[in-house]
Amino acid sequence: MKSYSVKKSTKEEYNLIHLDTFDFQATDFYIKYGYKVFLVLDCSPMEHKRYYMKKNIYI
């Protein structure tokens, strides 16, 4: 089952989805569905990391 963002991207002929999430949110979820981490920021003093992720969409 394709996610809404993948369906929308395919319909609009986009070839890339990107997003950001924190380590306490959904990092593992996005990795499971094919997103790749391309940047990690250490967000001190919050003591969390912010992950920037992308997924290539092939039409």
VENRAQUI-V873297 format. One record per residue. RES is the residue in one small letter. SS is DSSP state (H for helix, E for strand, L for the rest). PHI is phi in radians with two decimals (none if undefined). OMEGA is omega in whole degrees, 0 to 359 (999 if undefined). Layout:
res=RES ss=SS phi=PHI omega=OMEGA
res=RES ss=SS phi=PHI omega=OMEGA
This chain:
res=m ss=L phi=none omega=179
res=k ss=L phi=-1.44 omega=177
res=s ss=L phi=-1.28 omega=179
res=y ss=H phi=-1.00 omega=183
res=s ss=H phi=-1.12 omega=178
res=v ss=H phi=-1.20 omega=178
res=k ss=H phi=-1.06 omega=181
res=k ss=H phi=-1.11 omega=180
res=s ss=H phi=-1.09 omega=179
res=t ss=H phi=-1.13 omega=180
res=k ss=H phi=-1.08 omega=182
res=e ss=L phi=-1.51 omega=180
res=e ss=L phi=1.11 omega=172
res=y ss=L phi=-1.44 omega=180
res=n ss=L phi=-2.16 omega=181
res=l ss=E phi=-2.66 omega=172
res=i ss=E phi=-2.04 omega=174
res=h ss=E phi=-2.33 omega=183
res=l ss=E phi=-2.71 omega=172
res=d ss=E phi=-2.38 omega=182
res=t ss=E phi=-2.67 omega=177
res=f ss=E phi=-1.64 omega=182
res=d ss=L phi=-1.09 omega=180
res=f ss=L phi=-1.60 omega=180
res=q ss=L phi=-1.78 omega=193
res=a ss=L phi=-2.05 omega=183
res=t ss=H phi=-0.95 omega=182
res=d ss=H phi=-1.10 omega=178
res=f ss=H phi=-1.03 omega=181
res=y ss=H phi=-1.16 omega=177
res=i ss=H phi=-1.07 omega=179
res=k ss=H phi=-1.01 omega=182
res=y ss=L phi=-1.74 omega=168
res=g ss=L phi=1.66 omega=177
res=y ss=L phi=-1.37 omega=180
res=k ss=E phi=-1.99 omega=177
res=v ss=E phi=-1.35 omega=176
res=f ss=E phi=-2.07 omega=177
res=l ss=E phi=-2.79 omega=175
res=v ss=E phi=-2.23 omega=177
res=l ss=E phi=-1.93 omega=174
res=d ss=E phi=-1.47 omega=187
res=c ss=L phi=-1.68 omega=176
res=s ss=L phi=-1.09 omega=11
res=p ss=L phi=-1.54 omega=180
res=m ss=L phi=-1.24 omega=180
res=e ss=L phi=1.07 omega=176
res=h ss=L phi=-2.25 omega=177
res=k ss=E phi=-1.98 omega=177
res=r ss=E phi=-1.88 omega=183
res=y ss=E phi=-1.83 omega=173
res=y ss=E phi=-1.83 omega=188
res=m ss=E phi=-2.28 omega=178
res=k ss=E phi=-2.48 omega=176
res=k ss=E phi=-2.50 omega=176
res=n ss=E phi=-1.39 omega=179
res=i ss=L phi=-1.95 omega=180
res=y ss=L phi=-1.81 omega=183
res=i ss=L phi=-1.56 omega=999
